[in-house]
């Protein structure tokens, strides 16, 4: 009968002719025993059987990683930096090449090497990742739900570039102070691998944007008559669903990498609308509506792009409103927006906000968890010039619902977004 290692009797006993402790010359049991449907290549078996035999030094191989402060890297540069980090982390382990860093980490089981020290070093790189890369790796390291990656972060914090850096540092300190960090990372890694294999979606319906009135209880007038008035009062915003368009995104015209041409501020007078001068919120009126209120006359030359997105910023619907003066820069994508209500200082645009889970064409499901809004400007000397903001249900406020307003074609309504931010427009 074999011992606990699975070796037959005598395989670990010294032979008369060889040095003490030398095993008999035969294939190791872990390389010759397989279960049904679990066979893998010999190369992969060899790599995995020796994965944890690599000596662990007292200092992490990535402990000396330093990143200079600066603008966000491009996606290609971020992938290059991640690959360099993973190669240093792997040390002298045999590796299987993959072009994509995520596939490279998964194929070579490198997620199992992430402990508190490694996460702290990786967080330094993440400060300069694009938003999509931060979301992808936060989800990967957190085992499928990035809300706990690099420390708990609220939905409002994820909308702010500066708070991303703060929350990453906070998460690192919290993991460094807990004696259960190693066990926690091991559990997260196990959950991540299991999630990747099972591809079981996480139910996020409690975090999705939802209408205040269900389809069974709403009264939209005669559904066969699009001119029938909708019952309800004027549009009065829910304070938790109001956002100012104050995040500047500016890329100057020029040669070289995009990240080298990013500007954090622009000269006064370049923007037709001041930062935060336009405020937005979301309503229901024959479906989803986004209302924007700003200074008098801003609608006349406005270019507005709105997208409904999932938690990982996958768009579900994108609309583009271009004023009669064709203010939008060339190349912006989105279906033509329908103006539900239009004035000189207020504008309401129709957009599809799915209720409940959505089957994605690429597989899996998603929920409408955010609305990204941007004012786009075409100005000489700038490749990109815009003011942006995101509407999302704050963490811990699952009871927040999208309010509804009523009225019929030709009615003049006053849009109230709170704190004196009001405007008037005429329903179409």
C-alpha positions, 0 to 999 in steps of 0.5 A, a space after each residue: 500500500 502506498 504512503 501519503 504522497 502516493 509513492 509505492 513503498 521504497 521509492 524514497 528509501 536509499 538504494 545500495 548503489 546511490 546516495 542516501 535519499 535518491 528516489 528510484 528512477 521512474 516517473 513521479 506519481 503526480 506526472 503519471 496519474 490523472 483523473 478523467 477529463 483533467 489531462 494536461 500537457 506534460 509541460 504544464 504539469 511540470 510547470 505547476 508541479 514546481 510552481 511553489 518549489 521556487 525559493 521565497 526570498 525575505 524581500 518581494 522581487 517587486 518591492 523596489 518598484 517606483 513610479 514617477 508621478 504623471 498623467 495616465 499611461 496609454 493602454 499599450 504602455 500600461 500593458 507593457 509595464 504590467 508585463 515587466 512587473 509580472 516577469 519580475 514577480 515570476 522570477 526563474 519560474 518557467 513561463 508560458 507566453 501570452 500576448 495579453 497580460 491578463 492571459 499571461 497571469 492566468 496561464 502561469 498562475 501568477 495571481 497566486 503570488 500576489 501577497 500584501 507586498 506585491 499588491 502594494 507595489 502593483 498599486 503604485 503602477 495602478 495610479 497611472 493606469 487608464 480607467 479601464 485597466 484599473 477596473 480590469 485588474 481590480 476585478 481580477 485581483 478581487 475575484 470578480 467584484 472590484 469593489 474590494 480591490 485595493 480597499 473598499 471604494 464607494 461608487 462615488 469615489 470611483 468617479 473621481 480620479 483623485 479618489 482612485 489614488 486615495 482609495 488604492 493607498 487606503 486599501 494597501 495600508 489596511 491589508 498591511 495592518 492585518 495579520 490575515 492578509 496572506 490568507 485573504 489573498 489566497 482566498 481571493 485568488 481561489 475565488 478568482 480562479 473558480 470564477 474564471 472557470 465557472 464564469 458565474 455572473 454576480 447579481 448586481 441588480 440591487 446597484 442598477 438604476 431603476 425607475 420609481 414607477 414600475 411598468 405595471 403601475 405607470 400611466 403613460 396615457 394612450 400607448 398608441 398615441 405618442 402625443 397623449 400627455 404623460 401624467 405627473 408633475 414637473 421634473 424635480 431631480 433626486 439629489 443623489 442622482 445629480 452631477 456637475 459636468 466639471 471633469 476636464 478632459 483635454 488633449 492638445 494637438 501635436 506629435 507623440 504619445 497621447 499621454 504626453 499631450 494631456 493637459 490638466 487645465 486650459 486657459 480661461 476663455 477656451 471653454 464655451 461653458 465653465 467647468 461645472 456650469 452645466 448640471 445633469 440628472 436623470 428622469 423617466 418620461 416615456 422611458 429614460 431621460 437625461 436633463 441638462 441645465 446650464 447658463 442661458 444660450 448654452 444649448 444653441 451651440 451644444 454637443 452632448 454625448 451620453 452613454 448608459 454603462 455597466 459597472 465595468 463601463 461597457 456601454 448599453 446605449 450611446 446617444 449624440 446630440 449635435 446642435 444646428 450649428 454642428 458643434 460636435 468634433 468629427 469622429 464622435 460615435 453614437 446614435 442621433 439623440 431625440 430631444 424630448 424637451 429643448 430650450 435655451 438653458 435646459 435640454 432633455 434627451 431620451 436614452 435607453 436605460 434597461 430595467 433588470 439584467 441585460 444579455 450581452 451579445 459577447 456573452 454574460 449579463 450586465 446591469 445599467 449602473 451608470 450614465 456618463 455625460 460629456 459636453 464635447 467642444 471643437 476648438 483649434 489646437 485640441 484633439 479632445 476637449 470636453 467636460 464630463 460627469 457620471 451619474 450612479 447610485 451611491 454605495 449603500 443607497 439602493 433605495 434611490 430611484 429615478 423620478 418621473 415627470 409628466 406633460 404633453 407636446 407643446 407644454 413648457 416645463 421648468 427643470 429643477 435640479 436643486 440648489 437654484 439650478 433651474 431651466 425651462 424647455 418645451 416638450 416636443 
